[in-house]
């Protein structure tokens, strides 16, 4: 815990110093975002990394945005099939942890026709924790399909999967839900941490609620044996420089 606290203080000190720098300076936070955007654009234009699977005709409709797709070498592959129409594609990518393991899966918020793929992934990779950093609706538009029942008395059904919400607790800026996922008469319990105050096209103004959520996340899963699933409306928002991914990738709650 002492080492984790030291890493956390170092990160916060670095962020504070970057925020204090003039926006025109190359080492400010805005500058980091600009460099990241330019690098991403260059990768896409120059096709530095292949995205052939995501660009297949049968997979294009599974991407929320046509220009936000996983690289072939980091994409998550699905092998669990629930019907003949299932394929191995989902718009999701692995993110390495500090130890080099596949500690996280970053994915887009499910679309109506990719809900079953999302649940297939959750089941196949034995996900214990889901971090959701968006609202279902933002700026009057649906950003993510709901994959859990809105009332604890109800059941959410998606083909071969059923989901129950056994509990929901408000923590201020985020909600903690206990979900029960059932497939072929076998049930598993997982936690969903839903950060409801994440602004559209932005990041939260304060860090403490995020740290509280991440601390709770690590209380539920303190190892990288299986990945933690993270999603907003699009996996592209989960990039270095984004506060949440910065903190997650440092693994200082491990």
C-alpha positions as CSV (number, residue, x, y, z in Angstrom):
1,X,0.0,0.0,0.0
2,X,2.9,2.4,0.7
3,X,4.3,1.9,-2.7
4,X,0.9,2.4,-4.3
5,X,0.4,5.6,-2.4
6,X,3.8,6.9,-3.6
7,X,3.0,6.1,-7.2
8,X,-0.4,7.8,-6.8
9,X,1.2,10.9,-5.4
10,X,3.8,11.0,-8.2
11,X,1.0,10.8,-10.8
12,X,-1.0,13.6,-9.2
13,X,2.1,15.8,-8.9
14,X,2.9,15.3,-12.5
15,X,-0.7,16.0,-13.6
16,X,-0.8,19.2,-11.4
17,X,2.5,20.4,-13.0
18,X,1.2,19.8,-16.5
19,X,-2.0,21.6,-15.8
20,X,0.0,24.6,-14.5
21,X,1.9,24.8,-17.8
22,X,0.7,27.2,-20.5
23,X,-1.6,25.6,-23.0
24,X,0.8,26.5,-25.8
25,X,3.7,24.7,-24.3
26,X,4.6,21.3,-25.8
27,X,4.6,19.4,-22.5
28,X,1.1,20.6,-21.3
29,X,-1.8,18.2,-21.1
30,X,-3.5,19.7,-24.2
31,X,-0.2,19.2,-26.1
32,X,-0.2,15.5,-25.1
33,X,-3.7,15.1,-26.5
34,X,-2.8,16.8,-29.7
35,X,0.3,14.6,-30.2
36,X,-1.8,11.5,-29.4
37,X,-4.5,12.6,-32.0
38,X,-1.8,13.3,-34.6
39,X,-0.2,9.9,-34.0
40,X,-3.6,8.1,-34.2
41,X,-4.3,9.9,-37.5
42,X,-0.9,9.0,-38.9
43,X,-1.4,5.3,-37.9
44,X,-4.8,5.3,-39.6
45,X,-3.7,7.1,-42.8
46,X,-0.4,5.2,-43.2
47,X,-2.0,1.9,-42.1
48,X,0.9,1.3,-39.7
49,X,-1.2,-1.5,-38.1
50,X,-3.7,-3.7,-39.9
51,X,-7.4,-3.5,-39.3
52,X,-8.5,-5.9,-42.0
53,X,-10.9,-7.9,-39.8
54,X,-12.8,-4.9,-38.6
55,X,-13.1,-3.6,-42.2
56,X,-14.7,-6.8,-43.5
57,X,-18.1,-6.2,-44.9
58,X,-19.8,-8.5,-42.4
59,X,-18.1,-6.6,-39.5
60,X,-18.5,-3.0,-40.5
61,X,-22.0,-2.7,-39.1
62,X,-20.6,-3.9,-35.7
63,X,-18.5,-0.8,-35.3
64,X,-20.2,2.2,-33.8
65,X,-17.9,4.5,-35.8
66,X,-16.2,3.4,-39.0
67,X,-12.9,5.1,-38.1
68,X,-12.7,3.6,-34.6
69,X,-11.8,0.0,-35.0
70,X,-9.4,-2.5,-33.3
71,X,-6.0,-3.4,-34.7
72,X,-5.8,-7.0,-35.8
73,X,-2.9,-7.7,-33.5
74,X,-4.6,-6.4,-30.3
75,X,-8.3,-7.2,-31.0
76,X,-10.2,-9.6,-28.8
77,X,-11.3,-12.8,-30.5
78,X,-14.5,-14.6,-29.6
79,X,-14.6,-18.4,-29.7
80,X,-17.7,-19.0,-27.7
81,X,-20.6,-19.5,-30.2
82,X,-24.3,-19.5,-29.2
83,X,-25.7,-19.7,-32.7
84,X,-24.6,-20.3,-36.3
85,X,-24.5,-16.6,-37.1
86,X,-21.9,-15.9,-34.4
87,X,-18.4,-14.8,-35.6
88,X,-15.1,-14.2,-33.7
89,X,-15.3,-10.4,-34.2
90,X,-16.2,-7.7,-31.6
91,X,-15.0,-4.1,-31.5
92,X,-12.7,-4.6,-28.5
93,X,-9.0,-4.5,-27.8
94,X,-6.6,-5.7,-25.1
95,X,-4.7,-3.2,-23.0
96,X,-1.6,-4.3,-21.3
97,X,-1.1,-3.8,-17.6
98,X,2.2,-2.8,-15.9
99,X,3.4,-6.4,-15.9
100,X,2.7,-6.8,-19.6
101,X,-0.3,-9.0,-19.2
102,X,-3.6,-8.5,-20.9
103,X,-5.0,-6.8,-17.9
104,X,-7.9,-4.9,-19.5
105,X,-10.3,-5.2,-22.4
106,X,-11.4,-1.8,-23.8
107,X,-14.6,-2.0,-25.9
108,X,-17.3,0.1,-27.3
109,X,-20.7,0.4,-25.6
110,X,-22.9,-2.4,-27.1
111,X,-25.1,-1.6,-30.1
112,X,-28.5,-3.3,-30.4
113,X,-27.1,-6.0,-32.7
114,X,-23.9,-6.5,-30.8
115,X,-25.4,-7.1,-27.3
116,X,-25.0,-10.8,-27.6
117,X,-21.4,-10.4,-28.7
118,X,-20.7,-8.3,-25.7
119,X,-22.2,-10.9,-23.4
120,X,-20.4,-13.7,-25.2
121,X,-17.1,-11.8,-24.4
122,X,-18.0,-11.3,-20.8
123,X,-18.8,-15.0,-20.4
124,X,-15.9,-16.4,-22.4
125,X,-13.3,-14.3,-20.6
126,X,-14.9,-14.8,-17.2
127,X,-15.1,-11.1,-16.6
128,X,-15.6,-10.2,-12.9
129,X,-15.6,-6.4,-13.2
130,X,-17.1,-4.0,-15.8
131,X,-16.2,-0.3,-15.7
132,X,-18.7,1.8,-17.7
133,X,-17.7,5.4,-18.2
134,X,-20.7,6.9,-20.0
135,X,-24.4,7.4,-19.7
136,X,-26.9,5.4,-21.7
137,X,-28.1,8.7,-23.3
138,X,-25.9,11.8,-23.8
139,X,-26.9,15.0,-25.6
140,X,-30.2,13.4,-26.4
141,X,-28.6,10.5,-28.3
142,X,-28.3,6.9,-27.2
143,X,-24.7,6.1,-26.6
144,X,-24.9,2.6,-25.2
145,X,-27.4,-0.2,-25.1
146,X,-28.5,-1.3,-21.7
147,X,-27.4,-4.8,-20.9
148,X,-28.9,-5.2,-17.5
149,X,-32.5,-4.9,-16.1
150,X,-33.6,-1.4,-15.1
151,X,-35.5,-2.8,-12.1
152,X,-34.3,-5.5,-9.7
153,X,-37.5,-7.3,-10.1
154,X,-37.0,-7.7,-13.9
155,X,-34.8,-9.9,-16.0
156,X,-32.8,-8.8,-19.1
157,X,-32.8,-11.5,-21.8
158,X,-30.6,-11.5,-24.8
159,X,-30.8,-14.8,-26.8
160,X,-29.1,-17.4,-24.7
161,X,-28.1,-15.0,-21.9
162,X,-30.1,-13.6,-19.0
163,X,-29.0,-10.9,-16.6
164,X,-30.4,-10.0,-13.2
165,X,-29.5,-7.0,-11.1
166,X,-29.2,-8.2,-7.6
167,X,-28.2,-4.8,-6.1
168,X,-27.5,-1.2,-7.0
169,X,-25.9,1.4,-4.8
170,X,-25.2,5.0,-5.6
171,X,-21.7,6.3,-4.7
172,X,-22.3,9.8,-5.9
173,X,-20.5,10.1,-9.2
174,X,-20.8,6.4,-9.9
175,X,-23.1,3.5,-9.3
176,X,-22.1,0.0,-8.1
177,X,-24.3,-2.8,-9.5
178,X,-24.1,-6.5,-8.7
179,X,-25.1,-8.4,-11.9
180,X,-25.9,-12.1,-12.2
181,X,-25.2,-13.4,-15.7
182,X,-26.7,-16.8,-16.7
183,X,-25.9,-19.0,-19.6
184,X,-27.1,-22.6,-20.1
185,X,-28.3,-22.9,-16.5
186,X,-24.9,-21.7,-15.2
187,X,-24.7,-18.4,-13.3
188,X,-21.9,-16.0,-12.5
189,X,-21.9,-12.8,-10.4
190,X,-20.0,-9.7,-11.5
191,X,-19.7,-6.1,-10.5
192,X,-20.4,-3.2,-12.7
193,X,-19.0,0.2,-11.8
194,X,-21.0,2.8,-13.8
195,X,-19.5,6.3,-13.7
196,X,-22.6,8.3,-14.6
197,X,-21.0,11.8,-14.3
198,X,-18.5,11.3,-17.1
199,X,-19.2,14.2,-19.5
200,X,-19.8,13.6,-23.2
201,X,-16.7,14.6,-25.3
202,X,-14.7,15.4,-22.1
203,X,-13.3,14.1,-18.8
204,X,-14.5,14.7,-15.2
205,X,-13.4,17.9,-13.5
206,X,-12.3,16.1,-10.3
207,X,-10.1,13.1,-9.8
208,X,-11.1,11.8,-6.2
209,X,-14.4,10.1,-7.4
210,X,-12.4,8.3,-10.1
211,X,-9.9,7.2,-7.5
212,X,-12.7,6.0,-5.2
213,X,-14.1,3.9,-8.1
214,X,-10.8,2.5,-9.0
215,X,-10.1,1.6,-5.4
216,X,-13.4,-0.2,-5.3
217,X,-12.5,-1.9,-8.6
218,X,-9.3,-3.3,-7.1
219,X,-11.2,-4.4,-4.0
220,X,-13.2,-6.7,-6.2
221,X,-10.3,-7.8,-8.4
222,X,-6.7,-7.2,-7.3
223,X,-5.0,-9.3,-9.9
224,X,-4.6,-9.5,-13.7
225,X,-5.3,-13.2,-14.1
226,X,-8.4,-12.2,-16.0
227,X,-9.0,-8.9,-17.8
228,X,-11.2,-6.1,-16.4
229,X,-13.7,-4.9,-19.1
230,X,-13.8,-1.1,-19.6
231,X,-16.2,0.6,-22.0
232,X,-17.7,4.0,-22.8
233,X,-19.6,4.6,-26.0
234,X,-16.4,4.0,-28.0
235,X,-13.2,2.2,-27.0
236,X,-11.2,5.1,-28.6
237,X,-12.0,7.3,-25.6
238,X,-10.0,4.9,-23.5
239,X,-6.6,6.1,-24.6
240,X,-3.4,7.3,-22.8
241,X,-3.9,10.8,-21.7
242,X,-7.5,10.1,-20.7
243,X,-7.5,10.3,-16.9
244,X,-9.2,6.9,-16.3
245,X,-6.9,5.0,-18.7
246,X,-3.9,6.8,-17.3
247,X,-4.7,5.6,-13.8
248,X,-5.7,2.1,-14.9
249,X,-2.6,1.6,-16.9
250,X,-0.4,2.5,-14.0
251,X,-2.0,-0.3,-12.0
252,X,-1.3,1.5,-8.8
253,X,-4.2,-0.2,-7.1
254,X,-2.7,-3.7,-7.7
